[in-house]
Amino acid sequence: MRKVYFFATCLGSAAMQDSVLNAIKLLRREGVEVIFKKNQTCCSQPSFNSGYFNESKTVAMHNINLFDEDIPIVVPSGSCAGMMGHDYLQLFEESPEFDKVQRFAARVYDLSQYLDEILQVNYEDKGEKIKVAWHSNCHALRVAKSVEASKNLIRKFANVELLELEHEEECCGFGGTFAVKESDISNAMALAKIDDIKKTGVSYLISGDGGCLLNISGTMKRNGVDIKCLHLYDFLIKRLEGAPL
């Protein structure tokens, strides 16, 4: 039996517990044993992006020591997977621990990549015909490079038509601490993203990043936009189980 560690992420633990449970469900239905370490914490991306490199190294090394067995570490967020699988290498580039960090980073997978590329899942669609759009978060697109795997999972459903955004590679304005420090600019970017989504005429927006979903769905709600935002792993489970979206 395959065995993996599961890293739930801060947003997953604090605000999106259903998405975390659905992500674990997707692994278990493929016969994978999921190990959840209760002492896990942040991946350190917020402090890393804000320039607190020494503090970020302390958090990163906690994770590296915690997930010590030589098995994959699966992360239900391209953003955190990018941090742990790529940015940790930059963080420890000239450090004596670099080889240890490199071995850890090689075991990190965005969950969508693990499902699509490693497990090569096949999905039976139990839902009605719908059209959806996909939002790529910046770190998944440019660092983890997991966007195609995420979109491949959606394309496996026979009754789902995935419509591409014209400006898919443009940020939604979340950016972690950026949304707090530059709230006016962040809001303008979210509104531009929503205009792009509205052009497709879809009723559902899917994304694999909790932060982007909170930012886009909150801005939609404040502006009376009737498009439902769903986390990728909630969407997959609902289509597999035939549950309403």
C-alpha positions in Angstrom: 0.0 0.0 0.0 1.2 3.5 -0.8 1.8 5.8 2.2 2.0 9.6 2.3 2.3 12.4 4.8 -0.5 15.0 4.5 0.3 18.7 5.1 -3.0 20.5 5.7 -1.7 24.2 5.4 -2.7 27.1 7.7 -5.8 28.1 5.7 -6.9 24.4 5.5 -6.6 24.0 9.2 -8.2 27.4 10.2 -10.8 28.0 7.5 -11.2 25.2 5.0 -11.5 22.0 7.1 -14.0 20.4 4.7 -11.6 20.9 1.8 -8.8 19.2 3.8 -11.1 16.2 4.7 -12.1 15.9 1.0 -8.5 16.0 -0.1 -7.7 13.1 2.3 -10.8 11.3 1.0 -9.5 11.5 -2.6 -6.2 9.8 -1.5 -8.0 7.1 0.6 -10.3 6.2 -2.3 -7.2 5.3 -4.3 -6.0 3.0 -1.5 -3.4 5.4 -0.1 -2.6 5.4 3.6 -2.6 9.0 4.8 -0.4 10.0 7.8 -1.4 13.3 9.5 1.2 14.7 11.9 -0.6 16.7 14.6 2.4 18.9 15.3 2.5 20.4 11.8 2.3 24.1 11.4 2.7 26.8 8.7 5.0 26.2 5.7 6.6 29.6 6.5 5.6 31.3 3.2 4.1 34.5 4.8 7.3 35.2 6.8 9.5 34.3 3.8 7.6 36.7 1.5 7.8 39.4 4.1 11.6 39.1 4.4 11.9 37.3 7.7 14.3 34.7 6.4 15.9 33.5 9.7 12.4 33.0 11.3 11.3 31.2 8.1 14.2 28.8 8.3 13.2 27.9 11.9 9.7 27.0 10.8 10.9 25.2 7.7 13.4 23.1 9.7 10.5 22.1 12.1 8.6 20.7 9.1 11.7 19.0 7.7 12.4 17.2 11.0 8.7 16.4 11.5 8.1 14.7 8.2 11.2 12.5 8.5 10.2 9.2 7.0 11.2 8.7 3.3 7.7 8.9 1.9 5.9 11.6 -0.2 4.6 14.8 1.5 1.3 15.7 -0.2 0.0 19.3 0.1 -3.5 20.4 -1.0 -2.2 23.8 -2.1 0.1 24.7 -5.0 1.2 27.8 -3.0 2.5 25.9 0.0 3.8 23.0 -2.1 5.8 25.5 -4.1 7.2 27.0 -0.9 8.2 23.6 0.6 9.4 22.0 -2.7 11.2 24.9 -4.2 11.6 28.0 -2.0 13.1 26.0 0.9 16.0 25.3 -1.4 16.6 29.0 -1.9 16.1 29.6 1.8 18.9 27.1 2.8 21.1 27.6 -0.3 24.3 28.4 1.5 23.5 26.5 4.7 25.2 23.3 5.9 21.7 21.7 6.1 21.2 22.1 2.3 21.5 18.4 1.4 18.9 17.5 4.0 16.6 20.2 2.7 17.1 19.0 -0.8 16.1 15.4 0.1 13.0 16.8 1.9 12.0 19.1 -1.1 12.2 16.2 -3.5 9.4 14.4 -1.6 6.9 17.3 -1.8 3.9 17.1 -4.1 0.9 19.3 -4.8 -2.0 16.9 -4.3 -3.2 17.5 -7.9 0.1 16.4 -9.3 0.1 13.3 -7.0 -3.4 12.3 -8.2 -2.9 13.1 -11.9 0.8 12.2 -12.5 1.7 9.6 -9.8 -1.6 7.8 -9.2 -3.1 8.5 -12.7 -6.6 8.5 -11.4 -9.7 7.8 -13.4 -12.9 9.5 -12.4 -16.6 8.7 -13.2 -18.7 11.8 -13.4 -22.0 11.6 -11.4 -23.0 15.2 -11.9 -25.1 17.1 -14.4 -23.6 19.0 -17.4 -22.0 22.3 -16.3 -19.5 24.9 -17.4 -16.7 26.0 -15.1 -13.7 28.3 -15.1 -10.3 27.7 -13.4 -8.3 30.3 -11.4 -4.5 29.6 -11.3 -2.8 30.9 -8.2 0.6 32.5 -8.8 2.8 30.1 -6.8 1.1 27.0 -8.3 1.6 28.5 -11.8 5.1 29.8 -11.6 6.8 27.8 -8.8 5.1 24.4 -8.1 4.0 24.3 -11.8 1.0 22.2 -10.8 -1.8 24.0 -12.7 -1.9 21.6 -15.7 -2.4 18.6 -13.3 -5.2 20.4 -11.5 -6.9 21.2 -14.8 -6.4 17.6 -16.0 -8.3 16.4 -13.0 -11.3 18.6 -13.9 -11.1 17.4 -17.6 -11.6 13.8 -16.5 -15.3 14.5 -15.8 -17.4 13.9 -18.9 -20.1 16.4 -18.0 -17.8 19.3 -17.1 -16.7 21.8 -19.7 -13.7 23.8 -18.6 -13.5 27.3 -20.1 -10.2 29.2 -20.1 -9.9 32.7 -18.7 -8.4 35.3 -21.2 -6.0 36.5 -18.5 -5.5 33.3 -16.5 -1.9 34.1 -15.6 -2.8 37.4 -13.9 -2.8 37.5 -10.1 -6.2 37.9 -8.2 -4.6 40.4 -5.8 -4.4 38.0 -2.8 -0.7 37.4 -2.5 -0.8 36.6 1.2 0.4 39.7 3.2 0.1 41.8 0.0 -3.7 41.8 0.3 -3.3 43.3 3.8 -0.5 45.8 3.1 -1.9 47.0 -0.3 -5.6 46.5 0.2 -6.7 49.1 -2.5 -4.5 47.6 -5.2 -5.5 44.1 -4.1 -9.2 45.0 -4.5 -8.6 46.5 -7.9 -6.8 43.4 -9.0 -9.6 41.1 -7.7 -12.2 43.2 -9.6 -10.3 42.8 -12.8 -10.0 39.1 -12.2 -13.8 38.9 -11.7 -14.5 40.8 -14.9 -12.4 38.2 -16.7 -14.3 35.3 -15.0 -17.7 36.9 -15.9 -16.8 37.1 -19.6 -16.9 33.2 -19.7 -20.5 33.1 -18.6 -19.8 30.3 -16.1 -21.7 29.7 -12.9 -18.7 28.1 -11.0 -15.1 29.1 -10.5 -12.7 26.3 -9.3 -9.3 26.9 -7.8 -6.8 24.9 -5.8 -5.8 27.8 -3.5 -7.8 28.7 -0.4 -6.4 32.2 -0.1 -7.3 33.1 -3.7 -10.8 31.6 -3.2 -11.4 33.7 0.0 -10.2 36.8 -1.8 -12.3 36.3 -5.0 -15.4 35.0 -3.4 -15.4 37.8 -0.8 -15.0 40.4 -3.5 -17.8 38.8 -5.6 -20.1 38.8 -2.6 -19.5 42.5 -1.8 -20.2 43.3 -5.5 -23.3 41.1 -5.9 -21.7 38.7 -8.4 -23.6 35.4 -8.6 -20.8 32.9 -9.3 -20.0 30.1 -6.9 -16.4 29.6 -5.9 -15.3 26.0 -5.0 -12.0 24.5 -3.9 -10.8 21.9 -6.4 -10.9 19.0 -3.9 -14.5 19.9 -2.8 -15.5 20.0 -6.5 -13.9 16.6 -7.3 -15.5 14.8 -4.4 -19.0 16.3 -5.2 -18.7 15.2 -8.8 -17.6 11.7 -7.8 -20.4 11.3 -5.3 -23.1 13.0 -7.3 -23.7 15.6 -4.6 -25.0 19.1 -5.4 -22.4 21.8 -5.8 
